[in-house]
Amino acid sequence: MKKYKIDFESFLQDKFMELNPQVLDDDLTDAFISWLTDVDIDDCISYGQEYAHFVKIKTINEIRDIVIEPIFNGQESDILYEQQKGK
């Protein structure tokens, strides 16, 4: 089972690398911190909204992988067993 967890800071690091592909790995940490301190509030809100959408999509995918896929693959009895075991 895949886990799709990523925190907001990691999301922002990915966003930084997407926006600044020219930054070398050696300079990445310092450049990210500098970029982050200069992000204006409107961009920060936009990144937060984008992150929320990202988390929502990843959660939907995780639910699909855990619940829906096994049902279509004939594994619904495994799901019921896991639910009963957890009680």
Protein Blocks (a to p, Z undefined) as FASTA:
>chain_A
ZZfbdcfklmmmmmmmmmmmmbcfklmmmmmmmmmmmpcfklmmmmmmmmmmmmmmmmmm
mmmmmmmmmmmnopmmmmmmmmmmmZZ
